[in-house]
Amino acid sequence: MAVDFNTKSEKITSWNEIFDIKNRYFGQIANNRENWLNDVKQVFRNEKIKTTNYVEAFDMVIELDPNKELGFLKTPFLSKMKSFISLIEAYEEVSGGYIIK
């Protein structure tokens, strides 16, 4: 899976060469992806939040947390995950007591 973070500018390329930003950020994604997907599951299951499907739950998590908790990484990651229809169908199929890993 490739997540696009719009990293084509000269400034970002330079910062990456100096500070190894891409590896650090992708490490952050690896360390947090399970929690981010569990956030989606919790929003979907929350009766107070009216989402009828997982696509809406993904959208809600993205909307509610754009700048907190690594939102600059979380938003593109969840947006990319949301684009996998088979993943969404699997989540919805097993939405009962399944823990996303």
C-alpha positions as CSV (number, residue, x, y, z in Angstrom):
1,M,0.0,0.0,0.0
2,A,1.3,3.4,-0.9
3,V,0.1,6.5,1.0
4,D,0.8,9.8,-0.7
5,F,1.9,12.6,1.6
6,N,2.6,15.1,-1.2
7,T,6.4,14.8,-0.6
8,K,7.5,16.0,-4.0
9,S,8.7,19.5,-3.1
10,E,12.4,20.4,-2.9
11,K,12.0,21.6,0.7
12,I,10.6,18.2,1.8
13,T,13.2,16.3,-0.1
14,S,16.0,18.4,1.6
15,W,14.4,17.9,5.0
16,N,14.2,14.2,4.4
17,E,17.8,14.0,3.4
18,I,18.9,15.8,6.5
19,F,16.4,14.4,9.1
20,D,15.3,11.1,7.6
21,I,11.7,12.3,8.0
22,K,10.1,9.6,5.8
23,N,11.5,6.7,7.8
24,R,10.5,8.4,11.1
25,Y,7.0,9.2,9.9
26,F,6.4,5.8,8.4
27,G,7.6,4.4,11.8
28,Q,4.9,6.5,13.4
29,I,2.3,5.1,11.1
30,A,3.4,1.6,11.8
31,N,3.2,2.3,15.6
32,N,-0.2,3.9,15.4
33,R,-2.2,2.2,12.6
34,E,-3.9,-0.3,14.9
35,N,-5.1,2.4,17.2
36,W,-6.3,4.5,14.3
37,L,-8.3,1.6,12.9
38,N,-9.7,0.9,16.3
39,D,-10.8,4.5,16.5
40,V,-12.8,3.9,13.3
41,K,-14.3,0.7,14.8
42,Q,-15.3,2.6,18.0
43,V,-17.0,5.4,16.1
44,F,-18.9,2.8,14.1
45,R,-20.1,1.0,17.2
46,N,-20.9,4.1,19.2
47,E,-24.7,4.5,19.2
48,K,-24.5,8.2,20.0
49,I,-22.6,8.8,16.8
50,K,-24.9,8.1,13.9
51,T,-22.8,6.3,11.3
52,T,-24.5,3.7,9.1
53,N,-21.4,2.2,7.6
54,Y,-17.6,2.1,8.0
55,V,-17.0,4.6,5.2
56,E,-18.9,7.2,7.3
57,A,-17.0,6.1,10.4
58,F,-13.7,6.6,8.6
59,D,-14.9,10.1,7.5
60,M,-15.9,10.9,11.0
61,V,-12.6,9.9,12.5
62,I,-10.8,11.9,9.9
63,E,-13.0,15.0,10.4
64,L,-12.8,14.9,14.2
65,D,-9.1,14.5,14.5
66,P,-7.3,16.3,11.6
67,N,-4.6,18.1,13.6
68,K,-4.4,16.1,16.9
69,E,-2.6,12.8,17.5
70,L,-0.5,12.9,14.3
71,G,-3.4,14.0,12.2
72,F,-1.1,15.0,9.4
73,L,-0.2,11.3,9.1
74,K,-3.5,9.8,10.3
75,T,-5.7,11.5,7.8
76,P,-3.9,10.3,4.6
77,F,-3.5,6.8,6.1
78,L,-7.2,6.5,6.9
79,S,-8.2,8.0,3.6
80,K,-6.1,5.4,1.8
81,M,-7.5,2.6,3.9
82,K,-11.0,3.8,3.3
83,S,-10.4,3.5,-0.5
84,F,-10.1,-0.3,-0.2
85,I,-13.7,-1.5,-0.8
86,S,-12.9,-5.1,0.2
87,L,-11.5,-3.9,3.5
88,I,-14.6,-1.9,4.2
89,E,-16.8,-4.9,3.3
90,A,-14.8,-7.1,5.6
91,Y,-15.0,-4.7,8.5
92,E,-18.8,-4.4,8.1
93,E,-19.2,-8.2,7.8
94,V,-17.4,-8.8,11.1
95,S,-18.4,-5.7,13.0
96,G,-19.8,-7.6,15.9
97,G,-17.1,-8.5,18.4
98,Y,-14.1,-8.4,16.1
99,I,-10.9,-6.6,17.2
100,I,-9.1,-4.9,14.3
101,K,-5.4,-5.8,14.1
